[in-house]
Amino acid sequence: MCIDNMKYPTELDVIKLGLFVRCLACFIFICSLIAGIGLTFALFTEQFEFGFILGFTVVGFMLHISGSVTFKGYAPKYLLFAHAPK
């Protein structure tokens, strides 16, 4: 399968996520915010390590995906294939 021929669905092609999933995403969003704040405080009190970069990367992705689901009701464009079609 050639990646160039892949067509990602749009938000008009998929069903909006339900309230239960959006509430779970909100919980993950809040936990990610707390983790980001904790990492920031740890960065200023501890010696810098590679783990901080990895931690901020993971927290950033979690905030991006869960925030998109929480506030828009849809996953980011590159994850729309996980939605059910209309």
PyMOL Python script that loads the backbone (N, CA, C, O; Angstrom):
from pymol import cmd

cmd.read_pdbstr("""\
ATOM      1  N   MET A   1       0.850  -1.178   0.000  1.00  0.00           N
ATOM      2  CA  MET A   1       0.000   0.000   0.000  1.00  0.00           C
ATOM      3  C   MET A   1       0.893   1.237   0.000  1.00  0.00           C
ATOM      4  O   MET A   1       1.835   1.339   0.786  1.00  0.00           O
ATOM      5  N   CYS A   2       0.592   2.147  -0.866  1.00  0.00           N
ATOM      6  CA  CYS A   2       1.377   3.373  -1.001  1.00  0.00           C
ATOM      7  C   CYS A   2       0.810   4.453  -0.082  1.00  0.00           C
ATOM      8  O   CYS A   2      -0.396   4.703  -0.080  1.00  0.00           O
ATOM      9  N   ILE A   3       1.663   5.079   0.682  1.00  0.00           N
ATOM     10  CA  ILE A   3       1.214   6.105   1.627  1.00  0.00           C
ATOM     11  C   ILE A   3       0.697   7.336   0.889  1.00  0.00           C
ATOM     12  O   ILE A   3      -0.183   8.032   1.395  1.00  0.00           O
ATOM     13  N   ASP A   4       1.232   7.614  -0.305  1.00  0.00           N
ATOM     14  CA  ASP A   4       0.815   8.805  -1.050  1.00  0.00           C
ATOM     15  C   ASP A   4      -0.651   8.748  -1.446  1.00  0.00           C
ATOM     16  O   ASP A   4      -1.281   9.793  -1.612  1.00  0.00           O
ATOM     17  N   ASN A   5      -1.206   7.559  -1.600  1.00  0.00           N
ATOM     18  CA  ASN A   5      -2.604   7.427  -2.028  1.00  0.00           C
ATOM     19  C   ASN A   5      -3.583   7.387  -0.867  1.00  0.00           C
ATOM     20  O   ASN A   5      -4.791   7.304  -1.088  1.00  0.00           O
ATOM     21  N   MET A   6      -3.086   7.445   0.374  1.00  0.00           N
ATOM     22  CA  MET A   6      -3.986   7.392   1.525  1.00  0.00           C
ATOM     23  C   MET A   6      -4.757   8.701   1.637  1.00  0.00           C
ATOM     24  O   MET A   6      -4.192   9.786   1.500  1.00  0.00           O
ATOM     25  N   LYS A   7      -6.047   8.580   1.888  1.00  0.00           N
ATOM     26  CA  LYS A   7      -6.886   9.760   2.076  1.00  0.00           C
ATOM     27  C   LYS A   7      -7.407   9.732   3.512  1.00  0.00           C
ATOM     28  O   LYS A   7      -8.135   8.820   3.903  1.00  0.00           O
ATOM     29  N   TYR A   8      -7.029  10.734   4.280  1.00  0.00           N
ATOM     30  CA  TYR A   8      -7.520  10.816   5.648  1.00  0.00           C
ATOM     31  C   TYR A   8      -8.961  11.329   5.633  1.00  0.00           C
ATOM     32  O   TYR A   8      -9.293  12.208   4.838  1.00  0.00           O
ATOM     33  N   PRO A   9      -9.815  10.790   6.499  1.00  0.00           N
ATOM     34  CA  PRO A   9     -11.179  11.314   6.562  1.00  0.00           C
ATOM     35  C   PRO A   9     -11.192  12.718   7.170  1.00  0.00           C
ATOM     36  O   PRO A   9     -10.270  13.104   7.888  1.00  0.00           O
ATOM     37  N   THR A  10     -12.226  13.457   6.879  1.00  0.00           N
ATOM     38  CA  THR A  10     -12.395  14.787   7.469  1.00  0.00           C
ATOM     39  C   THR A  10     -13.387  14.684   8.616  1.00  0.00           C
ATOM     40  O   THR A  10     -13.983  13.630   8.839  1.00  0.00           O
ATOM     41  N   GLU A  11     -13.561  15.784   9.342  1.00  0.00           N
ATOM     42  CA  GLU A  11     -14.520  15.780  10.444  1.00  0.00           C
ATOM     43  C   GLU A  11     -15.957  15.616   9.948  1.00  0.00           C
ATOM     44  O   GLU A  11     -16.831  15.207  10.713  1.00  0.00           O
ATOM     45  N   LEU A  12     -16.207  15.929   8.685  1.00  0.00           N
ATOM     46  CA  LEU A  12     -17.541  15.750   8.115  1.00  0.00           C
ATOM     47  C   LEU A  12     -17.824  14.285   7.795  1.00  0.00           C
ATOM     48  O   LEU A  12     -18.984  13.902   7.646  1.00  0.00           O
ATOM     49  N   ASP A  13     -16.785  13.465   7.688  1.00  0.00           N
ATOM     50  CA  ASP A  13     -16.939  12.051   7.337  1.00  0.00           C
ATOM     51  C   ASP A  13     -17.099  11.134   8.536  1.00  0.00           C
ATOM     52  O   ASP A  13     -17.440   9.964   8.367  1.00  0.00           O
ATOM     53  N   VAL A  14     -16.861  11.633   9.745  1.00  0.00           N
ATOM     54  CA  VAL A  14     -16.857  10.776  10.932  1.00  0.00           C
ATOM     55  C   VAL A  14     -17.851  11.295  11.968  1.00  0.00           C
ATOM     56  O   VAL A  14     -18.283  12.447  11.924  1.00  0.00           O
ATOM     57  N   ILE A  15     -18.199  10.406  12.901  1.00  0.00           N
ATOM     58  CA  ILE A  15     -19.138  10.750  13.971  1.00  0.00           C
ATOM     59  C   ILE A  15     -18.383  11.440  15.101  1.00  0.00           C
ATOM     60  O   ILE A  15     -17.268  11.044  15.442  1.00  0.00           O
ATOM     61  N   LYS A  16     -18.991  12.476  15.682  1.00  0.00           N
ATOM     62  CA  LYS A  16     -18.409  13.163  16.826  1.00  0.00           C
ATOM     63  C   LYS A  16     -18.415  12.218  18.028  1.00  0.00           C
ATOM     64  O   LYS A  16     -19.351  11.439  18.206  1.00  0.00           O
ATOM     65  N   LEU A  17     -17.375  12.289  18.846  1.00  0.00           N
ATOM     66  CA  LEU A  17     -17.268  11.403  20.003  1.00  0.00           C
ATOM     67  C   LEU A  17     -18.309  11.756  21.054  1.00  0.00           C
ATOM     68  O   LEU A  17     -18.689  12.918  21.199  1.00  0.00           O
ATOM     69  N   GLY A  18     -18.763  10.750  21.780  1.00  0.00           N
ATOM     70  CA  GLY A  18     -19.810  10.919  22.777  1.00  0.00           C
ATOM     71  C   GLY A  18     -19.315  11.558  24.063  1.00  0.00           C
ATOM     72  O   GLY A  18     -18.121  11.788  24.255  1.00  0.00           O
ATOM     73  N   LEU A  19     -20.275  11.837  24.936  1.00  0.00           N
ATOM     74  CA  LEU A  19     -19.992  12.527  26.198  1.00  0.00           C
ATOM     75  C   LEU A  19     -19.072  11.715  27.101  1.00  0.00           C
ATOM     76  O   LEU A  19     -18.190  12.285  27.745  1.00  0.00           O
ATOM     77  N   PHE A  20     -19.255  10.398  27.163  1.00  0.00           N
ATOM     78  CA  PHE A  20     -18.431   9.558  28.037  1.00  0.00           C
ATOM     79  C   PHE A  20     -16.963   9.620  27.622  1.00  0.00           C
ATOM     80  O   PHE A  20     -16.085   9.780  28.470  1.00  0.00           O
ATOM     81  N   VAL A  21     -16.697   9.496  26.341  1.00  0.00           N
ATOM     82  CA  VAL A  21     -15.319   9.540  25.844  1.00  0.00           C
ATOM     83  C   VAL A  21     -14.723  10.921  26.062  1.00  0.00           C
ATOM     84  O   VAL A  21     -13.546  11.044  26.403  1.00  0.00           O
ATOM     85  N   ARG A  22     -15.528  11.962  25.868  1.00  0.00           N
ATOM     86  CA  ARG A  22     -15.017  13.322  26.085  1.00  0.00           C
ATOM     87  C   ARG A  22     -14.711  13.574  27.558  1.00  0.00           C
ATOM     88  O   ARG A  22     -13.767  14.299  27.872  1.00  0.00           O
ATOM     89  N   CYS A  23     -15.491  12.989  28.467  1.00  0.00           N
ATOM     90  CA  CYS A  23     -15.198  13.121  29.895  1.00  0.00           C
ATOM     91  C   CYS A  23     -13.911  12.394  30.263  1.00  0.00           C
ATOM     92  O   CYS A  23     -13.117  12.899  31.057  1.00  0.00           O
ATOM     93  N   LEU A  24     -13.700  11.213  29.690  1.00  0.00           N
ATOM     94  CA  LEU A  24     -12.433  10.509  29.922  1.00  0.00           C
ATOM     95  C   LEU A  24     -11.252  11.311  29.376  1.00  0.00           C
ATOM     96  O   LEU A  24     -10.196  11.376  30.006  1.00  0.00           O
ATOM     97  N   ALA A  25     -11.432  11.914  28.217  1.00  0.00           N
ATOM     98  CA  ALA A  25     -10.373  12.739  27.639  1.00  0.00           C
ATOM     99  C   ALA A  25     -10.105  13.968  28.511  1.00  0.00           C
ATOM    100  O   ALA A  25      -8.961  14.406  28.630  1.00  0.00           O
ATOM    101  N   CYS A  26     -11.144  14.519  29.114  1.00  0.00           N
ATOM    102  CA  CYS A  26     -10.974  15.660  30.017  1.00  0.00           C
ATOM    103  C   CYS A  26     -10.164  15.254  31.245  1.00  0.00           C
ATOM    104  O   CYS A  26      -9.304  16.007  31.703  1.00  0.00           O
ATOM    105  N   PHE A  27     -10.439  14.066  31.776  1.00  0.00           N
ATOM    106  CA  PHE A  27      -9.674  13.557  32.917  1.00  0.00           C
ATOM    107  C   PHE A  27      -8.199  13.392  32.545  1.00  0.00           C
ATOM    108  O   PHE A  27      -7.319  13.778  33.314  1.00  0.00           O
ATOM    109  N   ILE A  28      -7.929  12.820  31.371  1.00  0.00           N
ATOM    110  CA  ILE A  28      -6.549  12.652  30.907  1.00  0.00           C
ATOM    111  C   ILE A  28      -5.898  14.014  30.684  1.00  0.00           C
ATOM    112  O   ILE A  28      -4.713  14.187  30.967  1.00  0.00           O
ATOM    113  N   PHE A  29      -6.666  14.983  30.176  1.00  0.00           N
ATOM    114  CA  PHE A  29      -6.153  16.334  29.962  1.00  0.00           C
ATOM    115  C   PHE A  29      -5.721  16.971  31.284  1.00  0.00           C
ATOM    116  O   PHE A  29      -4.648  17.569  31.368  1.00  0.00           O
ATOM    117  N   ILE A  30      -6.558  16.840  32.314  1.00  0.00           N
ATOM    118  CA  ILE A  30      -6.239  17.414  33.628  1.00  0.00           C
ATOM    119  C   ILE A  30      -5.020  16.718  34.235  1.00  0.00           C
ATOM    120  O   ILE A  30      -4.146  17.375  34.801  1.00  0.00           O
ATOM    121  N   CYS A  31      -4.961  15.386  34.117  1.00  0.00           N
ATOM    122  CA  CYS A  31      -3.793  14.649  34.626  1.00  0.00           C
ATOM    123  C   CYS A  31      -2.525  15.060  33.886  1.00  0.00           C
ATOM    124  O   CYS A  31      -1.458  15.152  34.493  1.00  0.00           O
ATOM    125  N   SER A  32      -2.630  15.307  32.590  1.00  0.00           N
ATOM    126  CA  SER A  32      -1.470  15.731  31.803  1.00  0.00           C
ATOM    127  C   SER A  32      -1.015  17.127  32.211  1.00  0.00           C
ATOM    128  O   SER A  32       0.185  17.398  32.262  1.00  0.00           O
ATOM    129  N   LEU A  33      -1.957  18.008  32.500  1.00  0.00           N
ATOM    130  CA  LEU A  33      -1.587  19.341  32.989  1.00  0.00           C
ATOM    131  C   LEU A  33      -0.813  19.250  34.298  1.00  0.00           C
ATOM    132  O   LEU A  33       0.198  19.928  34.481  1.00  0.00           O
ATOM    133  N   ILE A  34      -1.298  18.405  35.209  1.00  0.00           N
ATOM    134  CA  ILE A  34      -0.610  18.223  36.492  1.00  0.00           C
ATOM    135  C   ILE A  34       0.782  17.635  36.259  1.00  0.00           C
ATOM    136  O   ILE A  34       1.745  18.048  36.905  1.00  0.00           O
ATOM    137  N   ALA A  35       0.892  16.673  35.341  1.00  0.00           N
ATOM    138  CA  ALA A  35       2.199  16.082  35.033  1.00  0.00           C
ATOM    139  C   ALA A  35       3.137  17.117  34.429  1.00  0.00           C
ATOM    140  O   ALA A  35       4.325  17.129  34.751  1.00  0.00           O
ATOM    141  N   GLY A  36       2.628  17.985  33.560  1.00  0.00           N
ATOM    142  CA  GLY A  36       3.452  19.034  32.971  1.00  0.00           C
ATOM    143  C   GLY A  36       3.949  20.020  34.001  1.00  0.00           C
ATOM    144  O   GLY A  36       5.101  20.451  33.950  1.00  0.00           O
ATOM    145  N   ILE A  37       3.088  20.381  34.937  1.00  0.00           N
ATOM    146  CA  ILE A  37       3.494  21.286  36.014  1.00  0.00           C
ATOM    147  C   ILE A  37       4.545  20.623  36.896  1.00  0.00           C
ATOM    148  O   ILE A  37       5.525  21.255  37.291  1.00  0.00           O
ATOM    149  N   GLY A  38       4.334  19.340  37.203  1.00  0.00           N
ATOM    150  CA  GLY A  38       5.312  18.603  38.013  1.00  0.00           C
ATOM    151  C   GLY A  38       6.658  18.486  37.319  1.00  0.00           C
ATOM    152  O   GLY A  38       7.703  18.639  37.951  1.00  0.00           O
ATOM    153  N   LEU A  39       6.634  18.216  36.018  1.00  0.00           N
ATOM    154  CA  LEU A  39       7.892  18.147  35.273  1.00  0.00           C
ATOM    155  C   LEU A  39       8.610  19.493  35.248  1.00  0.00           C
ATOM    156  O   LEU A  39       9.837  19.552  35.327  1.00  0.00           O
ATOM    157  N   THR A  40       7.841  20.566  35.138  1.00  0.00           N
ATOM    158  CA  THR A  40       8.445  21.900  35.119  1.00  0.00           C
ATOM    159  C   THR A  40       9.127  22.215  36.447  1.00  0.00           C
ATOM    160  O   THR A  40      10.247  22.725  36.468  1.00  0.00           O
ATOM    161  N   PHE A  41       8.452  21.914  37.553  1.00  0.00           N
ATOM    162  CA  PHE A  41       9.076  22.139  38.855  1.00  0.00           C
ATOM    163  C   PHE A  41      10.298  21.247  39.043  1.00  0.00           C
ATOM    164  O   PHE A  41      11.305  21.685  39.598  1.00  0.00           O
ATOM    165  N   ALA A  42      10.215  19.998  38.582  1.00  0.00           N
ATOM    166  CA  ALA A  42      11.357  19.093  38.719  1.00  0.00           C
ATOM    167  C   ALA A  42      12.532  19.562  37.871  1.00  0.00           C
ATOM    168  O   ALA A  42      13.690  19.392  38.256  1.00  0.00           O
ATOM    169  N   LEU A  43      12.232  20.150  36.717  1.00  0.00           N
ATOM    170  CA  LEU A  43      13.295  20.635  35.840  1.00  0.00           C
ATOM    171  C   LEU A  43      14.113  21.732  36.514  1.00  0.00           C
ATOM    172  O   LEU A  43      15.328  21.806  36.336  1.00  0.00           O
ATOM    173  N   PHE A  44      13.440  22.586  37.289  1.00  0.00           N
ATOM    174  CA  PHE A  44      14.134  23.691  37.939  1.00  0.00           C
ATOM    175  C   PHE A  44      14.808  23.298  39.248  1.00  0.00           C
ATOM    176  O   PHE A  44      15.674  24.022  39.738  1.00  0.00           O
ATOM    177  N   THR A  45      14.418  22.154  39.822  1.00  0.00           N
ATOM    178  CA  THR A  45      15.018  21.760  41.102  1.00  0.00           C
ATOM    179  C   THR A  45      16.039  20.648  40.959  1.00  0.00           C
ATOM    180  O   THR A  45      16.870  20.470  41.849  1.00  0.00           O
ATOM    181  N   GLU A  46      16.003  19.889  39.862  1.00  0.00           N
ATOM    182  CA  GLU A  46      16.925  18.768  39.664  1.00  0.00           C
ATOM    183  C   GLU A  46      17.912  19.092  38.551  1.00  0.00           C
ATOM    184  O   GLU A  46      17.765  20.078  37.829  1.00  0.00           O
ATOM    185  N   GLN A  47      18.909  18.246  38.434  1.00  0.00           N
ATOM    186  CA  GLN A  47      19.860  18.375  37.343  1.00  0.00           C
ATOM    187  C   GLN A  47      19.186  17.890  36.058  1.00  0.00           C
ATOM    188  O   GLN A  47      18.433  16.916  36.078  1.00  0.00           O
ATOM    189  N   PHE A  48      19.460  18.571  34.943  1.00  0.00           N
ATOM    190  CA  PHE A  48      18.828  18.233  33.666  1.00  0.00           C
ATOM    191  C   PHE A  48      19.244  16.841  33.204  1.00  0.00           C
ATOM    192  O   PHE A  48      20.423  16.490  33.249  1.00  0.00           O
ATOM    193  N   GLU A  49      18.263  16.047  32.757  1.00  0.00           N
ATOM    194  CA  GLU A  49      18.503  14.714  32.235  1.00  0.00           C
ATOM    195  C   GLU A  49      17.690  14.516  30.971  1.00  0.00           C
ATOM    196  O   GLU A  49      16.776  15.287  30.677  1.00  0.00           O
ATOM    197  N   PHE A  50      18.032  13.476  30.227  1.00  0.00           N
ATOM    198  CA  PHE A  50      17.310  13.164  28.989  1.00  0.00           C
ATOM    199  C   PHE A  50      15.846  12.818  29.267  1.00  0.00           C
ATOM    200  O   PHE A  50      14.987  13.016  28.408  1.00  0.00           O
ATOM    201  N   GLY A  51      15.568  12.314  30.439  1.00  0.00           N
ATOM    202  CA  GLY A  51      14.199  11.947  30.805  1.00  0.00           C
ATOM    203  C   GLY A  51      13.235  13.116  30.771  1.00  0.00           C
ATOM    204  O   GLY A  51      12.044  12.929  30.524  1.00  0.00           O
ATOM    205  N   PHE A  52      13.731  14.321  31.014  1.00  0.00           N
ATOM    206  CA  PHE A  52      12.872  15.494  30.954  1.00  0.00           C
ATOM    207  C   PHE A  52      12.368  15.742  29.530  1.00  0.00           C
ATOM    208  O   PHE A  52      11.199  16.071  29.328  1.00  0.00           O
ATOM    209  N   ILE A  53      13.253  15.584  28.554  1.00  0.00           N
ATOM    210  CA  ILE A  53      12.841  15.770  27.160  1.00  0.00           C
ATOM    211  C   ILE A  53      11.784  14.741  26.787  1.00  0.00           C
ATOM    212  O   ILE A  53      10.770  15.073  26.174  1.00  0.00           O
ATOM    213  N   LEU A  54      12.029  13.495  27.159  1.00  0.00           N
ATOM    214  CA  LEU A  54      11.064  12.434  26.885  1.00  0.00           C
ATOM    215  C   LEU A  54       9.744  12.699  27.600  1.00  0.00           C
ATOM    216  O   LEU A  54       8.675  12.516  27.018  1.00  0.00           O
ATOM    217  N   GLY A  55       9.813  13.123  28.843  1.00  0.00           N
ATOM    218  CA  GLY A  55       8.601  13.419  29.609  1.00  0.00           C
ATOM    219  C   GLY A  55       7.795  14.552  29.004  1.00  0.00           C
ATOM    220  O   GLY A  55       6.576  14.443  28.870  1.00  0.00           O
ATOM    221  N   PHE A  56       8.459  15.639  28.636  1.00  0.00           N
ATOM    222  CA  PHE A  56       7.749  16.760  28.022  1.00  0.00           C
ATOM    223  C   PHE A  56       7.157  16.387  26.669  1.00  0.00           C
ATOM    224  O   PHE A  56       6.098  16.891  26.294  1.00  0.00           O
ATOM    225  N   THR A  57       7.835  15.503  25.931  1.00  0.00           N
ATOM    226  CA  THR A  57       7.309  15.056  24.647  1.00  0.00           C
ATOM    227  C   THR A  57       6.025  14.247  24.841  1.00  0.00           C
ATOM    228  O   THR A  57       5.033  14.472  24.147  1.00  0.00           O
ATOM    229  N   VAL A  58       6.050  13.313  25.778  1.00  0.00           N
ATOM    230  CA  VAL A  58       4.871  12.482  26.039  1.00  0.00           C
ATOM    231  C   VAL A  58       3.713  13.338  26.561  1.00  0.00           C
ATOM    232  O   VAL A  58       2.575  13.189  26.115  1.00  0.00           O
ATOM    233  N   VAL A  59       4.004  14.224  27.497  1.00  0.00           N
ATOM    234  CA  VAL A  59       2.954  15.096  28.043  1.00  0.00           C
ATOM    235  C   VAL A  59       2.398  16.015  26.963  1.00  0.00           C
ATOM    236  O   VAL A  59       1.196  16.276  26.931  1.00  0.00           O
ATOM    237  N   GLY A  60       3.252  16.503  26.089  1.00  0.00           N
ATOM    238  CA  GLY A  60       2.785  17.359  24.999  1.00  0.00           C
ATOM    239  C   GLY A  60       1.831  16.641  24.072  1.00  0.00           C
ATOM    240  O   GLY A  60       0.793  17.190  23.702  1.00  0.00           O
ATOM    241  N   PHE A  61       2.173  15.399  23.684  1.00  0.00           N
ATOM    242  CA  PHE A  61       1.269  14.621  22.838  1.00  0.00           C
ATOM    243  C   PHE A  61      -0.048  14.331  23.550  1.00  0.00           C
ATOM    244  O   PHE A  61      -1.118  14.424  22.949  1.00  0.00           O
ATOM    245  N   MET A  62       0.032  13.980  24.827  1.00  0.00           N
ATOM    246  CA  MET A  62      -1.193  13.694  25.584  1.00  0.00           C
ATOM    247  C   MET A  62      -2.079  14.930  25.677  1.00  0.00           C
ATOM    248  O   MET A  62      -3.297  14.829  25.530  1.00  0.00           O
ATOM    249  N   LEU A  63      -1.486  16.089  25.919  1.00  0.00           N
ATOM    250  CA  LEU A  63      -2.263  17.325  25.987  1.00  0.00           C
ATOM    251  C   LEU A  63      -2.884  17.658  24.637  1.00  0.00           C
ATOM    252  O   LEU A  63      -4.034  18.094  24.575  1.00  0.00           O
ATOM    253  N   HIS A  64      -2.141  17.458  23.564  1.00  0.00           N
ATOM    254  CA  HIS A  64      -2.643  17.767  22.225  1.00  0.00           C
ATOM    255  C   HIS A  64      -3.838  16.883  21.858  1.00  0.00           C
ATOM    256  O   HIS A  64      -4.864  17.383  21.398  1.00  0.00           O
ATOM    257  N   ILE A  65      -3.705  15.588  22.061  1.00  0.00           N
ATOM    258  CA  ILE A  65      -4.767  14.663  21.668  1.00  0.00           C
ATOM    259  C   ILE A  65      -5.974  14.776  22.597  1.00  0.00           C
ATOM    260  O   ILE A  65      -7.103  14.890  22.121  1.00  0.00           O
ATOM    261  N   SER A  66      -5.754  14.748  23.913  1.00  0.00           N
ATOM    262  CA  SER A  66      -6.893  14.804  24.835  1.00  0.00           C
ATOM    263  C   SER A  66      -7.562  16.175  24.811  1.00  0.00           C
ATOM    264  O   SER A  66      -8.776  16.264  24.995  1.00  0.00           O
ATOM    265  N   GLY A  67      -6.808  17.230  24.590  1.00  0.00           N
ATOM    266  CA  GLY A  67      -7.413  18.559  24.474  1.00  0.00           C
ATOM    267  C   GLY A  67      -8.269  18.687  23.236  1.00  0.00           C
ATOM    268  O   GLY A  67      -9.331  19.309  23.273  1.00  0.00           O
ATOM    269  N   SER A  68      -7.819  18.107  22.142  1.00  0.00           N
ATOM    270  CA  SER A  68      -8.604  18.127  20.913  1.00  0.00           C
ATOM    271  C   SER A  68      -9.916  17.369  21.089  1.00  0.00           C
ATOM    272  O   SER A  68     -10.972  17.841  20.667  1.00  0.00           O
ATOM    273  N   VAL A  69      -9.847  16.200  21.709  1.00  0.00           N
ATOM    274  CA  VAL A  69     -11.063  15.411  21.933  1.00  0.00           C
ATOM    275  C   VAL A  69     -11.987  16.121  22.920  1.00  0.00           C
ATOM    276  O   VAL A  69     -13.202  16.146  22.727  1.00  0.00           O
ATOM    277  N   THR A  70     -11.419  16.693  23.966  1.00  0.00           N
ATOM    278  CA  THR A  70     -12.241  17.345  24.993  1.00  0.00           C
ATOM    279  C   THR A  70     -12.979  18.569  24.453  1.00  0.00           C
ATOM    280  O   THR A  70     -14.179  18.722  24.680  1.00  0.00           O
ATOM    281  N   PHE A  71     -12.278  19.425  23.750  1.00  0.00           N
ATOM    282  CA  PHE A  71     -12.866  20.695  23.366  1.00  0.00           C
ATOM    283  C   PHE A  71     -13.556  20.686  22.003  1.00  0.00           C
ATOM    284  O   PHE A  71     -14.505  21.442  21.795  1.00  0.00           O
ATOM    285  N   LYS A  72     -13.100  19.844  21.068  1.00  0.00           N
ATOM    286  CA  LYS A  72     -13.722  19.798  19.745  1.00  0.00           C
ATOM    287  C   LYS A  72     -14.661  18.613  19.570  1.00  0.00           C
ATOM    288  O   LYS A  72     -15.615  18.691  18.796  1.00  0.00           O
ATOM    289  N   GLY A  73     -14.403  17.515  20.278  1.00  0.00           N
ATOM    290  CA  GLY A  73     -15.193  16.310  20.105  1.00  0.00           C
ATOM    291  C   GLY A  73     -14.649  15.392  19.027  1.00  0.00           C
ATOM    292  O   GLY A  73     -15.217  14.331  18.770  1.00  0.00           O
ATOM    293  N   TYR A  74     -13.558  15.786  18.396  1.00  0.00           N
ATOM    294  CA  TYR A  74     -12.909  14.988  17.364  1.00  0.00           C
ATOM    295  C   TYR A  74     -11.440  14.821  17.710  1.00  0.00           C
ATOM    296  O   TYR A  74     -10.841  15.685  18.350  1.00  0.00           O
ATOM    297  N   ALA A  75     -10.867  13.710  17.286  1.00  0.00           N
ATOM    298  CA  ALA A  75      -9.428  13.508  17.445  1.00  0.00           C
ATOM    299  C   ALA A  75      -8.701  14.404  16.441  1.00  0.00           C
ATOM    300  O   ALA A  75      -9.325  14.914  15.511  1.00  0.00           O
ATOM    301  N   PRO A  76      -7.385  14.604  16.617  1.00  0.00           N
ATOM    302  CA  PRO A  76      -6.629  15.352  15.606  1.00  0.00           C
ATOM    303  C   PRO A  76      -6.739  14.683  14.235  1.00  0.00           C
ATOM    304  O   PRO A  76      -7.087  13.506  14.138  1.00  0.00           O
ATOM    305  N   LYS A  77      -6.445  15.431  13.193  1.00  0.00           N
ATOM    306  CA  LYS A  77      -6.637  14.952  11.821  1.00  0.00           C
ATOM    307  C   LYS A  77      -5.926  13.633  11.551  1.00  0.00           C
ATOM    308  O   LYS A  77      -6.473  12.773  10.862  1.00  0.00           O
ATOM    309  N   TYR A  78      -4.725  13.457  12.076  1.00  0.00           N
ATOM    310  CA  TYR A  78      -3.982  12.234  11.807  1.00  0.00           C
ATOM    311  C   TYR A  78      -4.529  11.024  12.563  1.00  0.00           C
ATOM    312  O   TYR A  78      -4.063   9.909  12.329  1.00  0.00           O
ATOM    313  N   LEU A  79      -5.509  11.207  13.469  1.00  0.00           N
ATOM    314  CA  LEU A  79      -6.139  10.095  14.175  1.00  0.00           C
ATOM    315  C   LEU A  79      -7.612   9.930  13.850  1.00  0.00           C
ATOM    316  O   LEU A  79      -8.298   9.132  14.489  1.00  0.00           O
ATOM    317  N   LEU A  80      -8.112  10.672  12.868  1.00  0.00           N
ATOM    318  CA  LEU A  80      -9.537  10.587  12.536  1.00  0.00           C
ATOM    319  C   LEU A  80      -9.932   9.228  11.988  1.00  0.00           C
ATOM    320  O   LEU A  80     -11.118   8.899  11.986  1.00  0.00           O
ATOM    321  N   PHE A  81      -8.976   8.423  11.520  1.00  0.00           N
ATOM    322  CA  PHE A  81      -9.317   7.101  11.001  1.00  0.00           C
ATOM    323  C   PHE A  81      -9.832   6.200  12.129  1.00  0.00           C
ATOM    324  O   PHE A  81     -10.442   5.169  11.845  1.00  0.00           O
ATOM    325  N   ALA A  82      -9.606   6.555  13.396  1.00  0.00           N
ATOM    326  CA  ALA A  82     -10.067   5.751  14.526  1.00  0.00           C
ATOM    327  C   ALA A  82     -11.553   5.989  14.835  1.00  0.00           C
ATOM    328  O   ALA A  82     -12.153   5.223  15.589  1.00  0.00           O
ATOM    329  N   HIS A  83     -12.149   7.039  14.261  1.00  0.00           N
ATOM    330  CA  HIS A  83     -13.563   7.321  14.482  1.00  0.00           C
ATOM    331  C   HIS A  83     -14.424   6.376  13.645  1.00  0.00           C
ATOM    332  O   HIS A  83     -13.959   5.770  12.679  1.00  0.00           O
ATOM    333  N   ALA A  84     -15.681   6.272  14.041  1.00  0.00           N
ATOM    334  CA  ALA A  84     -16.637   5.506  13.251  1.00  0.00           C
ATOM    335  C   ALA A  84     -17.129   6.365  12.084  1.00  0.00           C
ATOM    336  O   ALA A  84     -17.350   7.564  12.256  1.00  0.00           O
ATOM    337  N   PRO A  85     -17.301   5.775  10.907  1.00  0.00           N
ATOM    338  CA  PRO A  85     -17.811   6.563   9.768  1.00  0.00           C
ATOM    339  C   PRO A  85     -19.269   6.935   9.978  1.00  0.00           C
ATOM    340  O   PRO A  85     -19.983   6.272  10.731  1.00  0.00           O
ATOM    341  N   LYS A  86     -19.711   7.994   9.316  1.00  0.00           N
ATOM    342  CA  LYS A  86     -21.117   8.415   9.409  1.00  0.00           C
ATOM    343  C   LYS A  86     -21.993   7.489   8.637  1.00  0.00           C
ATOM    344  O   LYS A  86     -23.209   7.680   8.597  1.00  0.00           O
TER     345      LYS A  86
END
""", "prot")
cmd.dss("prot")
cmd.show_as("cartoon", "prot")
cmd.util.cbc("prot")
cmd.orient("prot")
